[in-house]
């Protein structure tokens, strides 16, 4: 049992809100669907992200770039009907666009390479002048509709994962640098104060960061932030038409990557630039069942607690399972990225974010499994988590590297399985007679709709009664109690089961029991 003692007069440090500054979404065209917007309402009500980022702003389904043939001449036409509807919906829900400039409109594309079910074109423009005019027209329209001061708060990110050949033809670094330069100049031509950045690469290609920084310095290209993605899954172990399975590495793997990139930026001429993680999760695949599990929720908690040490913003990928990269989802639970499953059912990871949204601004204590915070009103909020990583293919829990020694792999998994419970003995100062404790819990048995769905026989398209049962099963467990203070402090034990994430909220009691005349609790069994 770990002892945590916080004394009277303890002064903490600021707990940053980097973890809730942005969230990802499927392609922007999905925002025209009711279930998508209902899910965003729910997320904003319980978590309240600041920004939302997704692909497909310039893809054909959003319809911005069109061409008319007039007297034998091709003239671009910019159609903002759908994007206005989409961005209006975001702003009405208190969330701003984090604008990803991509992919390529088919009529402006230099080739036919596409990716995903919805066929986003990932080739360079055949005419960079027309591309630049498109970017300027889009940015000018945003300013015209939403106002200069509003749009100045929106980051503009150039493309997505150009280091992967599927996302950028040939993963051609120099061609991407050209795209970035043309795009950045186009954005700044509209208003030099607008924020533009990149290169939005995925992990394993950080040499792009150094070369990108060198390019921008050498060519005097505008650059206001650096962006990157971060996932902690191995290469696929098992792939089928419906699922992909991967090992999940220790969260230290992600932190080491973030620290390394932060050092690259700090050692460059751009040392003051913000560093944004514009996508992160455990697995990078939308059909990995890990995303639906309580383990995922407990695992992500440490990243929320510590990620702000390295980055200025990190964006969970994604808020909803209304998502179609690998075709229209084929089942209620299918391994989708979302915090919210289909039919508006919150997953365990949703509650991790909701719990963190209840934490205070002052961090009093933190380790790998718990964070203790104080709110402005003096109440205390604690989040604690106990992920149990048990990998199948043989990977080192700390480094994420393959392990060839079978005995070492077996020992690591046995050690993980032995930590199915984790206990804390906590002492906190309170200047009052008694404290009210409220504890919400998600674990294998509570707040786990995936388990209930499996018990139902995994219905692909559950009926209304089944959906209602899943929504009930998705709610956290709740326990409350009163703790009397002793010597200006309270003491209690906190025990976590396997893959549990819990929120404990503690506040001083203003006891008004004595104000009730004739009160006799024996009549109600107390």
Steps between C-alpha positions, in 0.01 A plus 500: 500500500637839401476782756417852385506775760430864420552738787327821603622795297618284212546704182469319170585570140271590212324208334477599135196436284704400193317166500162660422604767252417289195326180391496319169214416270435294193491685171319832526215391273376270777401810698190516280364191680268527800666227707836672456365830631312331784827336606685831483231658719554228760879531489490876533252484788714261703856584389508827303782487246627829354580388145404224256719368217412269214588408144325582178444876506581523129371158395221474246226404748532836676488655155709815538697472175308471176575601143268650240563488127410836347563558129762230500681639802523325836420731790522400867183538707516497879192355668475556877148361554602193702807632679297792634246257637776288656697783660180668618414175679840490668493858621143465626631220724786706637775329304728666245640349178861388498522528123682223315558613139445183296442278316514583127180581307478251213482773236822651632683172560806394302417131533236247599652363822243492778465346845220397734148390420414856408791530254686808612744598224858515628693631201657845459310770311547501126501879515656660807369843402142370506571329833626827647192685374278232654671537840467878488134479401424258786677711763343822375157340516556387859596853599202644316256263671646464849696818546867581506544468877338156505700354212824633644450243779482208253820305421546404132689171455635402158401143401510178705779243543692580179775261612268209409468417128129436537440851635738679261606352170840340538538653847701758306652731760615770257161509330334540839735784585393668177133450589562638847683806369232587245222440754663694784564799277139488377364499857729784606410704191145518630614599850854475629377442854333166417663188649634245252708189567584136436633251401239276675715188465441172680757333723813334370597784266629775725779583257218679316477740795864606485500528122172689506637749752816542292292553185280765657802685636696475175207606279360749750164318495239599760469252787293553815480149649636148460255210479546125528299186579563239770376142543629217719411186307722246332480384143192279442511152648170387354291654222158401370230679297335602829785547752866582553689394813819664629706506816480823698825635640556685824395865498868577565553421133283799406655728761849418373393594147343826614806591705729427206303722260473777759881495527530520119286813503680651799837450331385666178458867406130444577542417868197704605255328263198317645506122456165339419413130493208513257424127530570243770353177631611148584449332161513694172241274335119557511426126530703418811275380785734651761328836446176363645652360819534617859874443462509778240335740743739418784802513268412841353473654850876515551541670162244764601678555830848540355476591130487871576856475632621467141240649265283808486199309370414137431195380315337161565407321180189508498186615685252274313465163330306677223812445294551336162868454413459122482148508352172563679526337847374142496403455864406679819851442638760457226823645641426857394710790627211690658435604857135447409389173339219475249152571637646760736651252747798641695803271517729469804752743349225762480470482877876541538468835326185589691674418829798716409267786415400497869857541626627822655743756365765435769695174496592390853640155419556279197658166424451237231158394632342794679463877492376709793372850421341790682225717354462874548228444762735285711341165418725212396465286186702183444529280194664158532548219249635146478559377143628145473693447176521137392641474148483191284783516249791576729574869552688678771259695721732799539672548165246351261775295336454140396610247760664183371550342840182299561569473873534877531172550313323247718638656817389848393145384438484306824617810686234707327228251588613502864423875518127456455442717806674819608455668838563846642489632855422871472513783755368845406463824702145633560410785735154375590326235708405261219547445128264364236657247264357420159667225299423404140654184358542325167653153496449154352166467681361855502474754219601235248241483218727278290464223757121537502494491119705180502254349751219589257669291231669792323196624304630694200199729485342495847133576544368791704472301823854370457631850432333623817659216699841590355454864597416395854802271510722786380443712811771507768442346839431750778583481871472772763597529864574743784849515651557675833820699532762423761760762587413712198530216252313207350644157432363233272604204289445484126511164326487453124419179318642390164468771231307732728477876462343684791414858595485601867357841591530632858336810641441645847155432647288786620288289729144633545361192675436689825270747324229232453245503785379158610744307285507126581688289243396177671171521308689457171737235625808714583 
